[in-house]
Amino acid sequence: MTGLHGASNGPLSLALKVCALPDKGAANKAVIDLLAKALGVPKSCISLLSGSTKRNKTVLVRGEPQQIEGSLTCLLSRCAREGN
């Protein structure tokens, strides 16, 4: 996890780094694995909505909204403290 990335036109996105190569879906799987672990949800709760062959991806995270929001808040706070 590296934190938030602000696009020049305004939208914010979560910046992630994975070591998997974009070959046969390995990078997409790594993104889902990382998000599931970081958010404390099963991998089956995360779906790739768009960007399967692109650098920028859109995911859907299913679960308890308050729990997911709390996990994201903690992650972003930790990233900010670590300077990521």
SULDATA-V410772 format. One record per residue. SS is DSSP state (helix for helix, strand for strand, loop for the rest). PHI is phi in radians with two decimals (NA if undefined). BURIAL is 1 if it has 24 or more other ideal C-beta (glycine too) atoms within 12 Angstrom, else 0. Layout:
SS/PHI/BURIAL, SS/PHI/BURIAL
This chain:
loop/NA/1, loop/-2.04/0, strand/2.03/0, strand/-1.62/0, strand/-2.15/0, strand/-1.72/0, loop/-1.36/0, loop/-1.11/0, loop/-1.64/0, loop/2.01/0, loop/-1.11/0, strand/-1.80/0, strand/-2.41/0, strand/-1.51/1, strand/-1.62/0, loop/-2.17/1, loop/-2.22/0, loop/-2.20/0, loop/-1.56/0, loop/-1.17/0, loop/-1.38/0, loop/-1.37/0, loop/-2.19/0, loop/0.98/0, loop/1.41/0, helix/-1.10/0, helix/-1.19/1, helix/-1.08/1, helix/-1.08/0, helix/-1.11/1, helix/-1.11/1, helix/-1.11/1, helix/-1.04/1, helix/-1.10/1, helix/-1.11/1, helix/-1.05/1, helix/-1.12/0, helix/-1.16/1, helix/-1.63/1, loop/1.24/0, loop/-2.14/1, loop/-1.16/0, helix/-0.99/1, helix/-1.16/0, helix/-1.54/0, strand/-2.05/1, strand/-2.17/0, strand/-1.47/0, strand/-1.53/0, strand/-2.74/0, loop/1.57/0, loop/-1.06/0, loop/-1.98/0, loop/-2.07/0, loop/-1.20/0, loop/-1.62/0, loop/-2.20/1, strand/-2.05/0, strand/-2.11/1, strand/-1.96/0, strand/-1.96/1, loop/-1.69/0, loop/2.70/0, loop/-1.29/0, helix/-0.94/0, helix/-1.14/0, helix/-1.16/0, helix/-1.16/1, helix/-1.08/0, helix/-1.09/0, helix/-1.11/1, helix/-1.11/1, helix/-1.06/0, helix/-1.09/0, helix/-1.06/1, helix/-1.18/1, helix/-1.11/0, helix/-1.14/0, helix/-1.07/0, helix/-1.16/0, helix/-1.16/0, helix/-1.45/0, loop/1.32/0, loop/-1.47/0
